[in-house]
Amino acid sequence: MEQLEHITASISDFLWGWPMIILLLGTHLFLTIRLRFPQRKIFTAIRLSIQKDNDSEGDVSQFGALTTSLAATIGTGNIIGVATAVAFGGPGAVFWCWLTGVFGIATKYAEGLLAIKYRIKTSTGEMLGGPMYALERGLKQKWLGVLFCIFTALAAFGIGNTVQANSISLLMNETYGINVHVTGIVIAVLTALVIFFGVKGIARVCMALVPLMALFYIAGCIYILFVNRAFLGESLQLIISSAFTPHAAGGGFLGTTVMMAARYGIARGLFSNESGLGSAPIVAAAAQTRNPVRQALVSSTGTFWDTVVICALTGLVLVSSVLAFPDIDYTQGGALTKAAFGKIPYIGTTILAVGILTFAFSTILGWTYYSGKAIEYLGGRKWVKPYRIVWIICVYLGSIMNLQVVWNIADSVNALMAIPNLISLLLLSGVAVKETQKYLWEDRLHETSQEEIPLHDEGK
């Protein structure tokens, strides 16, 4: 197992070297500038996210598509992932994780826009879309769409399945002494009960679960920050300074380099908000929306809530807790999170347990939809059910796996999945600019697109 952990870590380190960091952040920056900073419309986007375009074509409401996307993105990456970034990359990793989210808003916006622009409709009226269709219809490069779907189907077993199940089972075992096999069986059964109801069933569960779980977790973070208020200034200073200069050992932290902070912060940022990964636009394509830009704005709020708010709060909680309580062992991500929330009298452990349980389970549901659409693109609908059976089995297997190996594999396949999607975003950025100019900057968000959604060739 140690050898496997070493091999997977080496592959992950290679894929997340400077080339991937430059490609990912470069895309975020390029789209931010070329689209004229759509981040400044974030409050308009939040307002649109709770409105309905019932008269528009689509399978679920804009809010339903957003909460399904948030269900998939708000997971252990926000809790254990940020803690792992701090453990390996130091306090500066929090800054890079947050920065990835701020600029990633533009990338998530562009992903949502292209998903609506190039979506297609089946004979039953169901919407299909995502990077694979943008690559096929927009760039005429179906082979890249196939490659994206292969990586999506594989990445889903890491980021959206085994990592989440593993986090739940370990927490339930360490906190309540529940056997990991028992937890794995329960999660697998619950997953099966929900996913066979399709996207509408998944969306209904997520619309009810996501707002409650996010508010519950945020309230816990705010309480810890209040307890640690004397260390907030020092924490912010340490996070920012460590992001740009090598950090010497001290203040409860070991020494780290700028590269380590950037590598772990950006990797965990992508794992958390999935901007540039290409997953969220798969469900964005199912939204009822008047035009591509309205859904693009709604999609962009996912990254705002996930990283700019929740990950930032988590990072500040963890760093301030290490400074406030030097006896905390911050070198183990899960242990650091547990120790920080353990400082809340009586209910701290429960808040963390419920947070991880709901975040992780909802992520499994969201990624069920993503991976199912990838499989459908590759081999048709007949392969979706067998894939989901394997998916449910892996939920159980993930509950009893080694966590570090799982994280390494998830990071590696995430990088491979992101590359085709980033290519489509860069090469189709002109389309995104044209649509943004028409609907957003000319103040025509209320207008309905006159483009006809093409029918999917079922025999293709």
N, C-alpha and C positions, 0 to 999 in steps of 0.2 A: 504493500500500500504506500509506503514511503517513496518507493521508486516511481510509482504511478503519479503521486502528488508532485514529485520533482519534474517529471516529464510534462505534465499538464501545465505546471507553473511556467516552465520554459517556453512552451508554445504560446501561452497567454501573454507573457512578457514580450515575446517577439512581435505578436500581432498588435499589441498596444504600445509599441515604441513610438518614436517621434513621427514616422510617416502617418500613422493613424490619428495621432493627436492633431497634426497639422491639417489632415484631410477633414476631420470632424469639426474642429474649431474654425478652420478656414471656410468651410461651407456655411457654418452659422454666421460668421462675419460677412461673407460675401452676400448671402441672402438678406441679412439685416440691412446692408447698405443699398443693394440693388432694389429692394422692395420699399426703400425709404422709411426704415424703422417702423414696421407694423406694431412693434411693442408699445408704441404710444397710444394705440387704440385698444389697449387691454381692458379698459373699463367698458367700452362699447361692446367688446367681445363678451365680457361677463354678462352684460345685459341681454345680449342675443342668446346666450346659452340657456336662459330660462324661458325663452319665448318659443312658440310653436309655429311651424309652417305646415299646418295640417293639409292644406290644399296642394302641397307640392308632392312630387313622387318620392318614394322612399319606403323603407321597411320600419324604421323607428324614428322617434322624434330626435331633434338636435340634442336635447338634454339626455335622451336615452343613449345616443351614440357617444356623447361626451362621458357619461358615467361608466359606460362599458369600457371606454378607453382608459378612464381614470382607474377603474377597477383593476385593469391589467398593469397600469404603471405604478399606482400607489401600492407597493408591496414591501417585501423585506428589504428592498433597495433603499427605502426611506429610513429604515430602522437599523437593521443589521448591516446593510450595505454601507451606510455612512459611517457606522462604527468601525467597520473593516477598513475603510479608507483612512480614518484617523489612526487606526492601529498600525497600518503599514506606511502611510504617507505623511503622518503627523498632522498638526492643526491646519497647515496650509492647504491640505486636501479639501477642506470644507469650502475654502474660497473658490478653488477650481471647480468643484462640484456645483456651487452656486452660479458661477460665471457661465458654465455650460448651460445652465437653465435659462439665464437671462437672454443670451444670444440664441439659444435653442428655440425660443418662442417663434422666431422668424422661420426656422426650419420646419417646425411643427405646422405653422401656418401654410407654408408652401406645400407640405405633404397633403394637408387636408384639401387644398385648392385643386391640386392635380388629381386627387382621388375622385372628386366630383366631376371634374372636367372630362376624365377619361373612363368613367364608369359605364357599365353596360347593364342590360336588363334581360333576365331569363324569360322564357315563355310563360312562367307562372307569375311574373311581375317582380321577382326578387332581384335586388341590386347586387352587382358584383363589381369590386373595384380595389384599388390599391396600387402599389408600385409595379406589380407585374403587368397590370393593364396600361399603366403610363409608359412602361418600357416597350410593350408590344404595340400599342396604338399611337403613342406620341413619338417614340424614337424608332419604331419599326424594328425593334431588336428583341424578338420574342425569346431568344436564347438567354438573354440577360434576365428576362422575367422568370424563365424556368429556373435559372440559377438562384434567383432571389427566393423563389418558393421552396427550393430544396433546403437552402440555409434556414428559411423560416420554420419549416417543419422540424428541422434538427434543433434549432435554437430554442424552440418552444419547450422541448423536453428539459432544457436547462433553466432559462429565465422564467418560464411560465409554469413549470411543473415540479421537477425534482427539488430545485432550490427552495421553492415555497413550502412544499410538503416537508422537507427536511427541517426548515426553520420551525414549523408548527410542532413537529414531533419532538424535537429536542427541547423546545420550551416547555411543552406539556410534561415531558419526562423530568426535567430539572426542577420545575415549579411545583407540580402536583404528583410526581412519581408515577405517571401513567406510562405503561409500556409502549415503546415506539411502534410495535406491531399493531397494537390496539388502535392507536391514533391513526396509523396508516390506513387501516381497514375502514374506519369511520369516515375519514376524509374522502377516500375513494368512493364509498357508497353515496355520500352527499353530492360529490361531483357528478356521479352518474345520474342522480335524480334530477339535477338541474339541466345538464347539457343536452339531454335528449329532447328538450322542449325547444331547441333552436335559438336563434338570435333574439326573438321576442321574449322568450323565457329568461334568457341570460340578462337581457336589458332590464326586465322587471325586477329581478333580484338585485342587480347593481344599482338601479335608481333608488331602491330602498336602503341598501346597505352602505353605499359610498358616502353620502353626506353625513350620516350618523357616525360612521367610524372615523372620518376625518375630523369632525368637531370634537369627538371624545378624545382623540389622540392629541390634538392641538391644545385642548384645555389642560391636559397633563403636562405638556411641554411648558406652557405658560406658568404653571404652578412651580415647576422646578426652576425656571429662570427667576422667578420671584424669590425663591429660597436662596439662589446663588447670585442675587443681584449685586452683591459687593464685588463679584469677580467678572461681571459682564464687560466692563471696559477693558480689562486686561485680556479677556478672551478674544474680543474683537481685534485688538492690537496684535495678538499672537497669531490669529488666523490670517490676517493680511500680511504681516511681516514674513511669516513662514512660507507664504505662497511665492515670494520673489527672492528670498535669500536662504541659503542653507541654514538650517536650524540646529544649533548646538543642543546637547542634552541638558535638561534642566526644567524646572517647573512641573515635574511629574512626567515629562515626555522625553523620549530618546531622541538622538540626533537624526535628522532627515535631510535629504537634498531637494532642490527645486524640482528635479525630474521625478523623484518619487512622489512628491506632493501632487504634481500635475498629472502623472500617470494614473495614480489611484483615484484622484478627485474626478478626472474626466471620465475614466472608465465607470466609476460608480454613478456619475452624473448621467451617462448614457443608459446604464442599467436601470436607473431610477426613472428618468423622464422619457426615455426612448425616442427623443428627438433625433431624427436622422436614421433611426433604425428601420423605419418603414412599416412598423406594426400598426400604429394608430390609424393611418389612412385606410386600412382594410375595413374597419368598422365605420369610419367616417363616410365611406362610400354608400353606406346603407341609410344615411340620414335623410329625412324629409327637409329639403332646403330650397329656397327660391333660386339661388345662384351659387356658384362655387365659392365666392368670397365670404358669404355669410357663414358657411360651414368651416371655411378656413380660419376665420376669427374664433369661432367656437372651439375648434380643435386646439388652437394656440393657448387657450386658457388651461388646458390640461397640463402643459409644461409649467405655467405660472403657478398653479396650485401645488403641483407635485414637488418641484425643485425650489422655486423662488420662495415659497412659503414653508412647506413641510420639511424639506431637506435642510433648509437654512435653520429652522427652529431646532431640528434634531442635532445638527452640527454644533450649534451654540450651546445646547443642553449638555452635550458630551464633553466639549472642551472646558466649559465652566465647571462641570462636575469634577473633572480631573484636577483642576486648580483648587477647587473648594475642598476636595477630599483626596489628598495625595496618596492615601492608602489604596485607592482603586487601581486595579491592574488593567490598564487600558490597552495592553498588547493583544488581548483577545477581544475581538469585536463584540461578540454576543455577551460576554461577561461584563464589558464596559456598559453596554446598554442596560443590562439587568441591574448593575450596581447604581447607575444614575437614577433609574426609576424607583429603585428600592429606597431612595431617600424620601419618597412621598409616604408619609405615615399611613398605615392601614391599607390603602388602596393602590399604592404604587405598582406592586407586582401584578395586580389585577388589570390595571390600565395597560401595562405592557403586554400581558397575555392576551387580552381582548384585542389590542391593536394588531399584534402580529397575526393572531388567528384570523381576524376579519380581513386585514390587508392581504395576507397570503392566499386565503381561500378565494377572495374576489379576483386576485391575479390569475389563479388557476382557471377560473371561469372565463375571463377575458381572453386569455391565450388559447383556450379551447376553440373560440371562434376564429381567431387569427389563423391558427394552424390548420383548422378544418377548411378554410377558404384556400389556403396554399395547396393542400392536398387535392381539393376539387379542381383547381387550375391545372395541376400536374396530371391527374388521371381521371377526372370526372367524379360526379357525386357518389358513385358506387363504392369508392374507396374511403369515403369519409367515416362511415360507421366502423369498419375494421380498424381504422386509425384511432378512433376514439376509444375503442376497446383496449388497444395497446396503451393509449394515453391514461386510462383509468388504472391499469396495472402499474404503470410507471409512477403514478401518484403514491401508490403503496410502496414501491421499491425506493422512491426518493426519500421516504420517511426513515429509512434505515441505512442510508448511504453516508459516506464520509463527506462532511460539509466543504472542506477546502478543495477537494478534488472537483466537487460539483461547481463551486464558484469559478474555478480555473477553466473548466470546460465551457461554462456559460459565457464567460468573458470572451473566450476564443471564438465561439460560433457567433456571438453578437457582432464581433468585428467583421466576420465574413458576410453576415447578413446585411450589414450597413453599407458595404461597398457598392453593390448594384443600385441600391436606393439613392445613395449620394450622387452617383453618376447621373441618374434620371433627374434629380433635383437641379444639378448644375447645368445639364444640357437643355432642360426644359424651363429654365429660369425665365427666359424671354416670354413664354406663355403665361407664367405666373405674374410677371410684370404687367403684361397687357390686360389681364383680367382684373388685377388690383387697381390699375389706373381707371379702368372703366367703372367698376362698382364702388371702390373705396374712396379713392381720391377725388372722383367726380361726384361723390355723395349720391350714389344710386343704389345703395344697399337694399332698398325696398323693391327694386325691380326684379321681375322673374326672367330667368334666362330662357331664350327662345330656341336654344339648341335641343334637338331631339335626341333622346337617349337611345343608342342603337341596340337592337336585339341580339342576344347571344346565340351563336350557332351551336345548338346542342350537340350536333354530330361532329363538331370540330375536334 
